[in-house]
Amino acid sequence: MFTDLSKTYMKTAVIYSRTSSSGYQQNRQDTSRQVADLKAYAKYAQMEVVKVYEEHVSGASKQKPTLVEAIDYCKREHVDTLLVSELSRVGRNAFEVLATVKELVDNKINLFMQKEQLTLLDEKGEPTLFAPIMIATLSTCAQLERDSISFRLNSGRKQYMENGGQLGRKKGSVKTREQKEKQYKEVLTYLRKDYSIRVTAKLCNVSVATVQRLKTEFEL
């Protein structure tokens, strides 16, 4: 008996990558590295990457529209697996992570976390016993670490101010509207021609956040 390899089913995958919004060049490199590593894994696991989503937003942000869009696409197109570089990409705390995990499991979508080397579903598409426990533990530890960092920063800031330090920008460091219009003349020109934020950012080699801020400020 011969097997018709042309009818062999190849699982599909969507890549979701995220970096913080600080520094466009660094973000672009970090996102590219995440995507490249996940594509390499998909090739090794014999998965077809059908779509790549990239988001530049802080992990502490409640709003991650691109992640929502990626999951909705997976549900709509019956994608087998969502690939992420690490657990923290899908939530800022244990509750958020577990809510995302539940949504994926309920829709039979596997989740692969490259750093942790964990998946949600087994080969039969059933939830593994080990993964949810590990995810809850890891996400809680990550949340505690963020809280600890925040506490240390706030404590240091308080001590700095008690010793006479001043927070905020130095006087004169905030640019006027006229200065911004001169500095970002090219960006504003593209926006006035109805170029998208992402395309404008790429053409002008500035961050998406900067373009978004200028678009809002200049009401374009």
Order of alpha helices (4+ residues) and beta strands (2+ residues): beta-alpha-beta-alpha-beta-alpha-beta-beta-alpha-alpha-alpha-alpha-alpha
